[in-house]
Amino acid sequence: MSRKNNTYSNELKLEVVQAYLAGEESMQVIATKYEIRNVSQVKAWVKKFKEIESIEAFNRLPSTGSGAKGVKNPLKGKRVHFKDVEEERDYYRAQVEYLKKQYPNL
């Protein structure tokens, strides 16, 4: 049995978040009502909406998955060989700094 990731439109996400924020039903009830596979997905959308605090920005979020689409992964590419441990450490520190700049909310 294989699992398929569901994708949800931004309109549905916004509708789900607004239903929860209206305070009429629990996240579990809302997830069931809107046929969301897992209540944790609703939690993630509500958290993201609260961080953004803007319907327009929320609507511009990617509608598929949670990864950053179109951003090249700096960890992929040619294999790097290091002369010593210190050089390798500095390389990975630079990678971490790059990722912190790309994803400041992690």
N, C-alpha and C positions, 0 to 999 in steps of 0.2 A: 504494500500500500504506500503510495507516494503522497507527499503533502504538496499542495500548490499554494503559493502565496496569493492572497486576495489583494486586489487593488481597488481602492475606493476613490471616487471623485472628490474634488475639493468641496463641491456643493454638499455632498453627503456628510463629509467630515464636519463642515460648518453647522449643518443641521443637527448633527449628533451633539456637538459641543454646546450649541445654543439650547438644546433640549435639556442637557445636564445642568447648565448654568441657570436655567429657569427654576431649578430646584424642585421640580414636580416628581421626578423619579430617580431611582438609584442608577449608578453606572451599569449594574448588572441587568436591570430591567431595560434600560436604553439599548444596551448591546444586543439583547434578545430581540427587542422590538425592531431594530434596524438591521438585524441579521449580521451583526459583526461577530466574527468567529470567537474573539476572546476579549474579555472586559479590559485587559491590559492595553489593548489598542485604543479604547475610549480614554483611558487614563492618560496615555501618551498624547493624544490629540488635545485634551483639556489642558495638560501641562504646557504644551507648545503654544496654545492659544493664549494662556495667561502670560507666558513669557513675551509674546509678540504684542498683545493687547491692541491688535488692529485687524479688522475683518479683511481689509484690502491686502495686507501682508500675508495673512493666513491663506487667502485665496491664491496667492502666488507660489505657495509651497508646492514642491513636486508632488504629483498625485500618485506616483508609484514608488513604493518602498521608502526606506528612510535614509538611504545612502545619498551622497552628494553626486548627482549626475553631472557629467561633463567636466568634472574635476579630475585631472590626471593623478593617478596614484603615484606618489614619489617613490614608493617602495618597490615598484615594479620596474623592470628594465634590465640593463646589463649587470652582470655579477661584478661585485667590487671585491678586490683582494687588498688586504692591508699588510703593511710592513710590520706593524707591532700592535699590541693591545691598545695603547694610547691613541693611535691613529683611528682604530676602529671605534673606540669610545667617543672621540670627537665627532666622527661621522654620524653616529647614532644620536648624539646630543643635537647636532644640527638638524637631523630628521625630526626629532621631537619638537624643536623650536618652530620648524616649518609647519608641522601639523597643528601646533597650538595657535599659530596665526591663521591657518585655514579654518579651524574649527574652534573658535574661542569659547563656545558654550559647553565644551566637553569637560 
